[in-house]
Amino acid sequence: MAEDAPPLSEEEEREVEERSPPTAKVVHAAVSKQGDDELDRPAGSLFWSGLAAGIAIMASVAAQGALHQRLPDAPWRELVAGFGYCLGFMIVILGRMQLFTEHTMVAVLPLMRERTARNFARTGRLWAIVLFGNIVGAAAIAAAAIYLDLQSVDLTRAMLEVSAKLLDKSPAEMMLQGIPAGFLIASVAWIRSAADDSGFWIVIALTYPIAICGFTHVIAGAAEAFLLLWAGQAGIGWVVAGFLIPAFIGNVIGGTGLFAMLAHAQVKEEI
């Protein structure tokens, strides 16, 4: 029978503590606190941050379009161009801007901890303001891209070509393919709380699959949908009923109905 290991010194105990990853309970508490902080922010701050995020997310479409334009027409083309999709998310997430799908989970954890009318109202307020700001920002930058020639004609054509893939999907497909996208983006805040120093790689790892798998993200997709609208390739009815509403529902199911509930369920008996 093996002998018991010798006891550790205080210094060694501290080193063990420092090297140990945070527990799920600690991560839950950190993300929940972040959610409380976001819920208490002034409406103006939430809106302008959401507007900035809606504008910045266009970088995903531009970068993906640029890579699509410059790469040869080969089977691996979209696999490489998909890395461009990560750019807007890196700007938004690492810049701490308000992105609807990321804050879906963050804002819901305080509500799951305390299901009160006040928390329901606070969560609904944050969702509405951030979503509105995101969509206004995406619509505005898409209009500028089409009407103000912010980029070359060739790049505009490539951005529209990348965006036009949305037109091939039915509303049901938009919704169902929005579920994994909502789950992946909601997981960003959780994973970053456990490994904040790796934020750059976390964002790439969780957003790149959205691009190459063809999942639908309501805000990044809104930038694409509004590009198609302002270019005359889609109507407002399709933008709202064919894309925004089903993608919104899918993202909420994936981010709130799946990730947030599962993240809370694993620690609810410990808190």
GICOR-V501451 format. One record per backbone hydrogen bond with DSSP energy under -0.5 kcal/mol. NH is the residue of the N-H (numbers start at 1). CO is the residue of the C=O. If there is no record, write none. Layout:
BEGIN
{{NH,CO} {NH,CO}}
END
This chain:
BEGIN
{{13,9} {14,10} {15,11} {16,12} {17,13} {18,14} {19,15} {20,16} {27,23} {28,24} {29,25} {30,26} {31,27} {32,28} {33,29} {34,30} {35,31} {36,32} {37,33} {38,34} {39,35} {40,36} {41,38} {46,42} {47,43} {48,44} {49,45} {50,46} {51,47} {52,48} {53,49} {54,50} {55,51} {56,52} {57,53} {58,55} {59,56} {60,57} {61,57} {62,58} {63,59} {64,60} {65,61} {66,62} {67,63} {68,64} {69,65} {70,66} {71,67} {74,72} {77,74} {80,76} {81,77} {82,78} {83,80} {84,81} {85,81} {85,82} {86,83} {87,84} {89,85} {90,86} {91,87} {92,88} {93,89} {94,90} {95,91} {96,93} {97,92} {99,97} {100,98} {103,99} {104,100} {105,101} {106,102} {107,103} {108,104} {109,105} {110,106} {111,107} {112,108} {113,109} {114,110} {116,114} {120,116} {121,117} {122,118} {123,119} {124,120} {125,121} {126,122} {127,123} {128,124} {129,125} {130,126} {131,127} {132,128} {133,129} {134,130} {135,131} {136,132} {137,133} {138,134} {139,135} {140,136} {141,137} {142,138} {143,139} {144,140} {145,141} {146,142} {147,143} {148,144} {150,144} {156,152} {157,153} {158,154} {159,155} {160,156} {161,157} {162,158} {163,159} {164,160} {165,162} {166,163} {167,164} {168,165} {169,166} {174,170} {175,171} {176,172} {177,173} {178,174} {178,175} {179,175} {179,176} {180,176} {181,177} {182,178} {183,179} {184,180} {185,181} {186,182} {187,183} {188,185} {189,185} {190,186} {191,187} {192,188} {193,189} {194,190} {195,191} {198,195} {199,196} {202,198} {203,199} {204,200} {205,201} {206,202} {207,203} {208,204} {211,207} {212,208} {213,209} {214,210} {214,211} {215,210} {216,177} {217,215} {221,217} {222,218} {223,219} {224,220} {225,221} {226,222} {227,223} {228,224} {229,225} {230,226} {231,227} {232,229} {233,228} {234,228} {239,235} {240,236} {241,237} {242,237} {242,238} {243,238} {244,239} {245,240} {247,243} {248,244} {249,245} {250,246} {251,247} {252,248} {253,249} {254,250} {255,251} {256,252} {257,252} {258,253} {259,254} {260,255} {261,256} {262,258} {263,259} {264,260} {265,261} {266,262} {267,264} {268,264} {270,267} {271,267}}
END
